Amino acid sequence: MKTLEEVDEKVTSLETTLERFITYHDLFLRRLERDIEENNKLIEENGKLVEGNSKQIGECVRITEENSKQINESNKLISRLAEENSKQINESNERISRLAEENSKQINESNKLISRLAEENSKQINESNERINRLAEENSKQIDENNGRINRFIEENNKQIKENNKQWGALAKKMGTIDEDLVAPATRPVMQKYFNCEPTFRGIRLLKHSGSESFEVDVLVVCETQVFMIEVKSTPRPEHVEEILAKVKNFRRFFPEYEDKQVVPIFAGIVFSDEIVKYATKKDLYVMAYREWEYMDIINFNEIERK
């Protein structure tokens, strides 16, 4: 079966041939008309010679008859070519219509297939969304339940930690080991948090002698540029503030190896009354104690720093 392009090419070729033939025929007719016109003029001019020139007239008649015959043959050829061209054009149109019909049929079938696939895909997407929403709802419910259990566990754990700290503080106070069991273990995180320093040495109950005098530090923490003199009291009282500030003045005499470091005194204990904390803050003395029985902390650091 010829394709649409081949049919168009054939039609174009036939049209070109027909145009050339018509052009040739027109030229031939114009020449013939010119010859007839010249012959008629010749006949008019030589009317007197008609009788003597019958032979020439016969020749003209013969030429005219031949020309007429050629014209008739040309007309027949034109008619035949026109008929063949019309037939080919009709066949081409039929092929084009048939191809267009087949193409339209295929397009309709493709559209039906696309619609069916789109409908099936939409159905699958809706089912997937329903499953996702259901899983998300179940997951959210499970997360809420887990968060509730975690929060309850944290709350119970914090409560237990506070209770343990209270019991541990009471026990350490009773046994006189507050500095060893409570204060000393907390010094590293406290120094890092508030003074941005990493302890290189930590000592408990360091005793130094100078002649007949002695000097004891409950907890001593050394950093690169600072040394922390921490005095621990099981039952803090306001007068301890003055005692610690007076004691720090003699620190370098008994610990000359820290002459190049800043001495930072800290008043430590389990719990402090608001009165003592306010008084220590007024004197720029840091207070280290339990913060709501959760962890050891400097509870007046910000107040002193804002002064």
C-alpha positions in Angstrom: 0.0 0.0 0.0 1.4 3.4 -1.0 1.8 5.9 1.8 0.2 9.4 1.9 3.5 11.0 1.0 3.9 8.8 -2.1 0.4 9.6 -3.3 1.1 13.4 -2.8 4.3 13.0 -4.8 2.5 11.3 -7.7 -0.3 13.9 -7.8 2.3 16.7 -7.8 4.1 15.0 -10.8 0.9 14.6 -12.7 0.0 18.2 -12.1 3.4 19.3 -13.3 3.1 17.3 -16.5 -0.4 18.6 -17.1 0.8 22.2 -16.6 3.6 21.6 -19.1 1.3 20.1 -21.6 -1.2 23.0 -21.3 1.6 25.5 -21.7 2.8 23.7 -24.8 -0.8 23.5 -26.2 -1.3 27.2 -25.6 1.9 28.0 -27.4 0.9 25.8 -30.2 -2.6 27.3 -30.5 -1.1 30.9 -30.5 1.3 29.9 -33.2 -1.5 28.3 -35.1 -3.7 31.4 -34.7 -0.8 33.5 -35.9 -0.3 31.3 -38.9 -4.1 31.3 -39.7 -4.1 35.1 -39.4 -1.1 35.4 -41.7 -2.8 33.0 -44.2 -6.0 34.9 -44.1 -4.1 38.1 -44.8 -2.2 36.4 -47.6 -5.6 35.2 -49.0 -7.0 38.7 -48.9 -3.9 40.2 -50.5 -3.7 37.5 -53.1 -7.4 37.2 -53.7 -6.8 37.8 -57.3 -4.4 35.0 -57.5 -6.8 32.4 -55.9 -7.6 30.7 -59.1 -3.9 30.6 -60.2 -2.8 29.4 -56.9 -5.3 26.6 -56.2 -2.4 24.4 -55.4 -1.2 26.7 -52.7 -4.8 27.0 -51.4 -5.0 23.2 -51.3 -1.8 23.1 -49.4 -3.1 25.6 -46.9 -6.3 23.6 -46.6 -4.2 20.5 -46.0 -2.1 22.3 -43.4 -5.3 23.6 -41.8 -6.8 20.1 -41.8 -3.6 18.7 -40.3 -3.6 21.4 -37.7 -7.2 20.7 -36.9 -6.4 17.0 -36.6 -3.5 17.8 -34.3 -5.7 20.1 -32.2 -8.3 17.3 -31.9 -5.6 14.8 -30.9 -4.3 17.3 -28.4 -7.8 17.8 -27.0 -8.2 14.0 -26.8 -4.8 13.7 -25.0 -5.8 16.5 -22.6 -9.1 14.9 -21.9 -7.4 11.5 -21.3 -4.8 13.0 -19.0 -7.4 15.0 -17.1 -9.5 11.9 -16.7 -6.5 9.9 -15.5 -5.4 12.7 -13.2 -8.9 13.0 -11.8 -9.0 9.2 -11.2 -5.7 9.3 -9.4 -6.8 12.3 -7.3 -10.0 10.4 -6.4 -7.9 7.3 -5.5 -5.6 9.5 -3.4 -8.5 11.1 -1.6 -10.0 7.7 -0.9 -6.7 6.5 0.6 -6.4 9.7 2.6 -9.9 9.3 3.9 -9.2 5.6 4.7 -6.0 6.5 6.5 -7.7 9.3 8.4 -10.4 7.0 9.5 -7.9 4.3 10.6 -5.9 7.0 12.5 -9.0 8.3 14.1 -10.0 4.8 15.2 -6.5 4.2 16.7 -6.7 7.6 18.5 -10.1 6.7 20.0 -8.7 3.3 21.2 -5.7 5.0 22.7 -7.9 7.6 24.5 -10.0 4.8 25.9 -6.9 3.0 27.1 -5.5 6.2 28.6 -8.8 6.9 30.4 -9.0 3.3 31.7 -5.3 3.5 32.9 -5.9 6.9 34.5 -9.0 5.6 36.3 -7.2 2.5 37.6 -4.2 4.7 38.6 -6.5 7.2 40.4 -8.2 4.3 42.2 -4.8 2.9 43.3 -3.6 6.3 44.5 -6.8 6.7 46.5 -6.3 3.3 48.1 -2.7 4.1 48.8 -3.6 7.5 50.4 -6.2 5.7 52.6 -3.6 3.2 53.7 -1.1 6.0 54.4 -3.6 8.0 56.4 -4.6 5.0 58.3 -1.0 4.1 59.1 -0.2 7.7 59.9 -3.1 7.8 62.3 -2.1 4.6 64.0 1.6 5.7 64.1 0.6 9.1 65.6 -1.5 7.3 68.2 1.4 5.0 69.0 3.8 7.9 69.3 1.4 9.7 71.6 1.2 6.6 73.8 5.0 6.2 73.8 5.5 9.9 74.6 3.1 9.5 77.5 5.0 6.5 78.8 8.3 8.3 78.3 7.1 11.4 80.1 5.7 9.3 82.9 9.0 7.4 83.1 11.0 10.7 83.1 8.8 12.2 85.7 9.1 9.1 87.9 12.8 8.9 87.3 13.3 12.6 88.2 11.3 12.1 91.3 13.4 9.1 92.2 16.6 11.1 91.5 15.4 13.9 93.7 14.5 11.5 96.5 17.8 9.7 96.1 19.7 13.0 96.2 17.8 13.9 99.4 18.7 10.6 101.0 22.3 10.8 99.8 22.6 14.4 101.0 21.2 13.4 104.4 23.5 10.4 104.6 26.5 12.5 103.5 25.7 15.2 106.0 25.3 12.6 108.7 28.6 10.9 107.9 30.4 14.2 107.3 31.4 13.3 103.7 29.6 16.1 101.8 32.8 17.4 100.3 33.9 13.9 99.1 30.5 12.4 98.0 28.6 15.4 96.7 30.7 18.4 96.0 33.9 16.9 94.5 32.1 14.8 91.8 30.2 17.9 90.6 33.2 20.2 90.3 34.2 19.2 86.7 30.8 19.9 85.0 30.3 23.1 87.1 33.7 24.5 86.2 33.2 23.7 82.5 29.7 25.2 82.5 30.3 28.5 84.4 34.1 29.2 84.0 34.8 27.4 80.7 37.8 25.6 82.1 38.9 22.0 82.3 40.2 20.9 85.7 43.7 19.6 85.7 43.8 18.7 89.4 41.2 18.1 92.1 42.0 17.5 95.8 39.9 16.8 98.9 40.7 18.0 102.4 44.1 19.4 101.5 46.1 20.5 104.6 49.1 22.8 104.5 51.4 23.9 107.3 53.5 27.1 107.7 55.4 27.1 111.0 52.8 26.6 113.7 49.9 27.6 111.5 47.9 25.2 109.3 45.5 25.8 106.4 42.9 23.2 105.2 40.9 23.4 102.0 37.8 21.1 101.7 37.9 20.8 97.9 40.6 22.3 95.7 40.1 22.5 91.9 42.9 23.7 89.6 42.4 24.9 86.0 44.8 26.6 83.6 44.3 30.2 84.8 42.2 29.7 87.9 42.2 27.8 91.2 38.9 27.2 93.1 38.9 27.1 96.9 35.6 25.4 97.8 34.6 25.4 101.4 31.9 22.9 102.4 29.5 23.3 105.3 26.9 20.7 106.4 24.8 23.4 108.1 25.5 26.8 106.3 25.2 29.9 108.4 25.6 33.6 107.5 28.9 33.9 109.4 30.5 31.3 107.2 30.5 33.8 104.4 32.8 36.2 106.3 35.0 33.2 107.4 35.5 32.0 103.8 36.3 35.5 102.5 38.8 36.0 105.3 40.3 32.6 104.6 40.9 33.3 100.9 43.2 36.2 101.8 45.7 33.6 103.3 45.4 31.1 100.5 48.5 32.2 98.5 50.7 32.1 101.6 50.0 28.4 102.0 49.7 27.5 98.3 52.4 29.7 96.7 52.5 27.3 93.7 49.3 28.9 92.5 50.6 32.5 92.7 50.0 33.1 89.0 46.4 31.9 89.1 43.1 33.7 90.0 41.7 32.4 93.3 37.9 31.9 93.2 36.2 31.0 96.5 33.0 29.0 96.5 30.7 28.3 99.5 29.3 24.8 99.1 26.6 22.8 100.9 23.5 20.7 100.5 20.8 23.4 100.8 21.0 27.2 101.6 18.4 29.5 102.9 17.5 32.5 100.8 19.0 34.8 103.4 22.4 33.2 103.1 22.3 33.2 99.3 21.4 36.9 99.2 24.2 37.7 101.7 26.8 35.7 99.8 25.7 37.3 96.5 26.1 40.7 98.1 29.7 39.7 99.0 30.4 38.3 95.5 30.8 34.8 96.9 29.6 31.9 94.7 27.2 29.4 96.3 27.2 25.8 95.2 24.2 23.6 96.3 21.5 21.3 95.1 19.2 22.9 92.5 15.8 21.5 93.4 17.5 18.3 94.4 18.3 17.5 90.8 22.0 18.3 90.5 24.8 20.3 92.2 25.0 23.8 90.7 26.2 27.4 91.4 22.8 28.9 92.3 23.8 32.6 92.3 26.2 32.7 89.4 24.0 34.9 87.2 23.2 37.3 90.0 26.9 37.9 90.7 27.7 38.3 87.0 25.0 40.9 86.5 26.4 43.1 89.3 
